[in-house]
Amino acid sequence: MKKRAYLLALLALVQAASAASLADRIQVLLNGSPGAKSAFWGVQAVDLSTGKTLYQVNADRFFIPASNTKLFTTAMALTRLGPDFTFQTRVLASAAPDDAGRIAGDLRLLGGGDPNLSARAIPYQKGPITGNPLIAIEDLADQIAAKHITRISGNIIGNDSWYVWEPYAPGWGLDDPLYDYGAPVSALTLHDNTLALNIVAGAHEGDLAVLTLKPAIEYYRIDNRIRTVAAGGERRIHYDRPAGMLDLELWGTIPMGSRPEDLLLGIEDPAEFAAMALRQALESRGITVDGKAIVHHLSPNEVPNLMQGPAPEPAAGTELARRTSAPLVEDLRITDKVSQNLHAELALRAVARARRNLGSREAGLAELKDFLAEAGVEPDQYAINDGSGLSRQNLVTPATVIKLLRFMYQSPARANWISLLPIGGQDGTLSNRFVEQSVTGRVHAKTGSVSHVSALSGYFQRAGGHWVAFSILVNNFNRPAGEIRAVMDRICATIMEK
């Protein structure tokens, strides 16, 4: 008996020494970087086979998680909706066409929350998105033309009332909507609610720069004051759009013969943009549209309770076209691997619409609260205000992230869940990290980044094959983010070696 007690005590000492050694090695990494040394770090790593905490520091302190918020949103969507859930986009006419193919009244383009009305490859593929950004609209227009429609006497209405019109969340920056990463949230989403603007130097010095839009839809009123300067001259391109306005201002200089400049801009009103695209596509097929492209939103002021809605009423009318999305799991994979903010916000609202009959941000967050309670996370252990992590008001602890990761690892959705995450050295936002042969392919984790914030949470496999759940959240650094990420990666590699 004494011998057994001695062996247990000795084992405990060995484990303690090993843990201390690991902690010392990690501390050396933190001290070896000026940026890391002055930043605020929160780390927790847990062996999933034993439940043992391998390393932690500030595990119960709050941090802004940035896009690690998507872990919460996509885990809930996968669990609540299931991997095979789909979205519907429909076109309805006010009345059936007459014998001559004429429709008296409006045509409604009804958004159903599909995030991928775009040229994006599905299933997820590494690399840039190529192809026609309006391919989904072209498909709907083809279906309408195939019914021998000749004329529409009313308007083309972009209707996104499947979700409440709440394009932005509390805590987003005032200038976020100008850029693609802050594109507004709408149940009718086309080309990720963005417009690509290509800027090329003019043929002669003094000429205005040449602009090309993709998709080729004149949505913004563009004031172009970018001048062409001599080769080798200064390149400085600036742009701005006042909040809520369609006036896009461009100014600066671009040298002759220099590389083009590509801007990806957020769309002010996605449903209106989609209606314009459908109107243009119909007219290109010889269908006359007498009316305009207009929009219909469901305002928050029209909803008595943003946490729970009444049973949805089916839209009435004659269906002319329909498009069904790929299974939800394919989009959740895109959302996490490339860290797509808009898609995460749409996933939050999709859960709300399905579970609470109202596609609002508030209903989605209420459902998230219930989901996290099932995962053992108490409300005082987090503050989440959006689905993407763009909100600077979000707060979580590393220990809270670990609870979520352990819950999902133990769930029936484990295989699909882990497949959503970027793989170190292989794809998504980890394509260029963990590329060393000893660690590549062994890290499955979600990145996160906003100003002065970097995050990495997920799973990795240790040398012995054990899976580890880890969360590294770093705030308040004032050095290049790449310096912080490098230390993060070395911490992971250090724990993996043991």
Secondary structure, DSSP 8 states (H G I E B T S, - for coil): -HHHHHHHHHHHHHHHHHHHHHHHHHHHHHHT-HHHHHSEEEEEEEETTT--EEEEESTTS-B--GGGHHHHHHHHHHHHH-TT---EEEEEESS---TTSEE-S-EEEE----S-BSS--SS--SS---S-TTHHHHHHHHHHHTTT--EE-S-EEEE-TTB----S-TT--TTGGGBGGG----SS-BGGGEEEEEEE--SSTT-B-EEEEES----SEEEEEEEEE-TT---EEEEE--TT--EEEEEEEEETT---EEEEEE-S-HHHHHHHHHHHHHHHTT-EE-S-EEEE---GGG-S-TTS--------SEEEEEEE---HHHHHHHHHHHT-HHHHHHHHHHHHHHHHS-B-HHHHHHHHHHHHHHTT--GGGEE--SSSS--TT-EE-HHHHHHHHHHHHTSTTHHHHHHTS-BTTTSGGGTTSS-STTTTTSEEEEEEEETTEEEEEEEEE-TTS-EEEEEEEEES--S-HHHHHHHHHHHHHHHHH-
